[in-house]
Amino acid sequence: MMRILLFGEFSGLHVNLKRGLEDLGHEVTVVSFGDDFKKIKGDITIKNVSGNKLLRLFLHQVQCFKLLKRIKHYDVVQFISIAPHIIPYDILGYFFIKFIKRNNAKVFFNSCGMDTYNALTQLTFNYSPLCNEIREGNYRNLFLYCNNRSLKITNKIVSLFDGIISSSFTYHCGYKRFSNYIGFIPMPFYIVKKNEANLICGKIKIFYGISRKQFKGTRYILDALERISKKYHDQVEISIVENRPFDEYVRLFDQCNIFVDQACSYGYGMNALLGLSKGKVVLSGNESQNQEFIGTKCPIINIEPSSEHIYNEIEKLILNSENIPLIGREGMEFLNKLHDARIVAMKYVEYWNLANK
């Protein structure tokens, strides 16, 4: 049995991994900052601080360093990101990780969020969340991550880890160049029970939850949904919600048939897995490069940052609605095969044990 601390939370990834690890008999603690409006709780939950950005940044540093006295004597500490909203900013992040490394057996970095190398990688793709932000006039992440100082600090921080693990194709591309990169492990999802078939009762129900509008291509998705609503108003019912707490969000999309996630990514994330777990037809990132990388056919329908492309993919589903239950079933089978938290947890344990041997 290992004593494990999972530091940081994005869309339930570490919470799901915790449950898989606990089923294997390990003792696991999750530190969560809530993941913004989602309010995802951990064993140690640090509340988001209101106020201006500089005040929030300062208070985040204080909160992180206060945690140091509680992060000692673990067999494994794993960080979900090295971005400044997870670990302390700039050179402080280096000393923060260094202290944790000195007081714990092994320290890992699970690359699954925006940081310098993932940002630089996204700039090389035909499209990406960062490219879309720039396209729409938002240069914050470009200026924050793509500069010489960020590169230098990131290299210093990354060198401290006993191993780096990626959770998707995009993040693999960002960190495969490093000597301490161990490899890819699929995102974990804790499957509790089999869901009922995705049956259409009356109108076809389409659900879209808005978050980080420029990052996830909201403009394209909303344009496509508006066109669908006008042309197929007798056949579809569209629900659009924005920035809801995670538990409420899950309840709201429970009855939908089609679940729209994001339109700017080559691969999918935890939100798409959530849709698959409910037997929904999921529209998200799933380019051919991603399917080749994961090594199996994935039933997630790829959508690009193009209103026309998204409209066409949704229209195909409406015109061939008899396929919706089948695609939903394939999605649940895919989730069980590749993303079951117990199987994924075993892979993490294997990688953690192999590091530095």
TALINSUL-V806892 format. One record per residue. N is the residue number from 0. OMEGA is omega in radians with two decimals (none if undefined). Layout:
((N;OMEGA) (N;OMEGA))
This chain:
((0;3.11) (1;3.01) (2;-2.94) (3;3.01) (4;3.11) (5;-2.97) (6;3.11) (7;-3.06) (8;3.00) (9;2.98) (10;3.06) (11;-3.10) (12;-3.11) (13;3.08) (14;3.10) (15;3.10) (16;3.11) (17;-3.10) (18;3.08) (19;3.13) (20;3.13) (21;3.07) (22;3.09) (23;3.07) (24;-3.12) (25;3.08) (26;-2.98) (27;3.05) (28;3.09) (29;2.99) (30;-3.10) (31;3.00) (32;3.04) (33;-3.05) (34;3.04) (35;-3.04) (36;-3.09) (37;3.08) (38;3.12) (39;-3.05) (40;3.03) (41;3.04) (42;2.97) (43;-3.10) (44;3.11) (45;-3.08) (46;3.01) (47;-3.12) (48;3.12) (49;3.14) (50;-3.12) (51;-3.01) (52;-3.13) (53;3.11) (54;3.14) (55;-3.14) (56;3.14) (57;-3.10) (58;3.09) (59;3.10) (60;-3.13) (61;-3.12) (62;3.14) (63;-3.09) (64;3.04) (65;-3.12) (66;-3.01) (67;-3.11) (68;-3.13) (69;-3.11) (70;-3.13) (71;3.00) (72;3.01) (73;3.04) (74;3.12) (75;2.92) (76;3.13) (77;3.10) (78;-3.13) (79;-3.14) (80;3.01) (81;3.08) (82;-3.06) (83;3.03) (84;3.04) (85;3.08) (86;3.13) (87;-3.00) (88;2.96) (89;-3.06) (90;3.08) (91;3.11) (92;3.11) (93;-3.13) (94;3.10) (95;3.13) (96;-3.13) (97;3.11) (98;-3.13) (99;3.12) (100;-3.13) (101;-3.01) (102;3.13) (103;-3.02) (104;-3.12) (105;-3.13) (106;-3.07) (107;3.11) (108;3.09) (109;-3.04) (110;3.09) (111;3.08) (112;-3.12) (113;3.01) (114;-3.01) (115;-3.07) (116;3.09) (117;3.08) (118;3.13) (119;3.10) (120;-3.13) (121;3.14) (122;-3.13) (123;-3.12) (124;3.08) (125;3.03) (126;-3.13) (127;3.07) (128;-3.14) (129;3.11) (130;-3.14) (131;3.07) (132;-3.14) (133;3.13) (134;-3.11) (135;3.00) (136;3.11) (137;-3.05) (138;-3.03) (139;-3.10) (140;3.08) (141;-3.13) (142;-3.09) (143;-2.99) (144;-3.00) (145;3.07) (146;-3.04) (147;-3.13) (148;3.12) (149;3.13) (150;-3.12) (151;3.14) (152;3.14) (153;3.12) (154;3.12) (155;-3.12) (156;-3.08) (157;-3.12) (158;-3.10) (159;-2.99) (160;3.05) (161;3.09) (162;3.07) (163;3.12) (164;3.08) (165;-3.10) (166;3.09) (167;3.14) (168;-3.11) (169;-3.09) (170;3.01) (171;-3.14) (172;-3.13) (173;-2.96) (174;-3.11) (175;-3.09) (176;-3.03) (177;-3.11) (178;3.13) (179;3.04) (180;-3.08) (181;-3.14) (182;-3.07) (183;2.97) (184;-3.14) (185;3.08) (186;-3.12) (187;2.99) (188;-3.09) (189;-3.06) (190;-3.08) (191;-3.10) (192;3.06) (193;3.11) (194;3.12) (195;-3.13) (196;3.13) (197;-3.09) (198;3.13) (199;3.11) (200;-3.07) (201;-3.12) (202;3.02) (203;-3.06) (204;-3.13) (205;-3.10) (206;3.03) (207;3.09) (208;-3.08) (209;2.96) (210;3.13) (211;-2.94) (212;-3.10) (213;-3.08) (214;-3.01) (215;3.03) (216;-3.07) (217;-3.08) (218;-3.12) (219;-3.11) (220;-3.13) (221;3.10) (222;-3.14) (223;-3.13) (224;3.10) (225;3.11) (226;3.11) (227;-3.13) (228;-3.11) (229;-3.05) (230;-3.04) (231;-3.05) (232;3.11) (233;-3.04) (234;-3.07) (235;3.03) (236;-3.03) (237;3.07) (238;3.11) (239;3.11) (240;-3.10) (241;2.98) (242;3.11) (243;3.02) (244;-2.99) (245;-3.08) (246;3.11) (247;3.13) (248;-3.14) (249;3.13) (250;-3.03) (251;-3.09) (252;-3.06) (253;-3.04) (254;-3.08) (255;3.04) (256;-3.11) (257;-3.05) (258;-3.13) (259;-3.06) (260;-3.07) (261;-3.00) (262;-3.06) (263;-3.01) (264;3.06) (265;-3.11) (266;-3.10) (267;3.14) (268;-3.08) (269;-3.14) (270;3.10) (271;3.11) (272;3.08) (273;3.09) (274;3.11) (275;-3.10) (276;3.13) (277;3.12) (278;-3.11) (279;2.92) (280;-3.01) (281;3.03) (282;-3.06) (283;3.06) (284;3.09) (285;3.14) (286;-3.12) (287;3.13) (288;3.14) (289;-3.12) (290;3.08) (291;-3.11) (292;-3.11) (293;2.99) (294;3.11) (295;3.10) (296;-3.11) (297;-3.07) (298;3.07) (299;-3.12) (300;-3.11) (301;3.00) (302;-3.10) (303;3.08) (304;-3.12) (305;3.14) (306;-3.12) (307;-3.13) (308;-3.13) (309;3.11) (310;-3.11) (311;-3.13) (312;3.11) (313;3.13) (314;3.11) (315;-3.14) (316;3.14) (317;-3.10) (318;3.11) (319;-3.00) (320;3.11) (321;3.13) (322;-3.04) (323;3.11) (324;-3.14) (325;-3.14) (326;3.09) (327;3.12) (328;3.11) (329;3.12) (330;3.12) (331;3.09) (332;3.10) (333;3.12) (334;3.12) (335;-3.07) (336;-2.97) (337;-2.92) (338;3.13) (339;-3.00) (340;-3.13) (341;3.12) (342;3.12) (343;3.14) (344;3.11) (345;3.13) (346;3.09) (347;-3.13) (348;3.11) (349;-3.13) (350;3.14) (351;-3.11) (352;-3.10) (353;-3.05) (354;3.09) (355;3.11) (356;none))
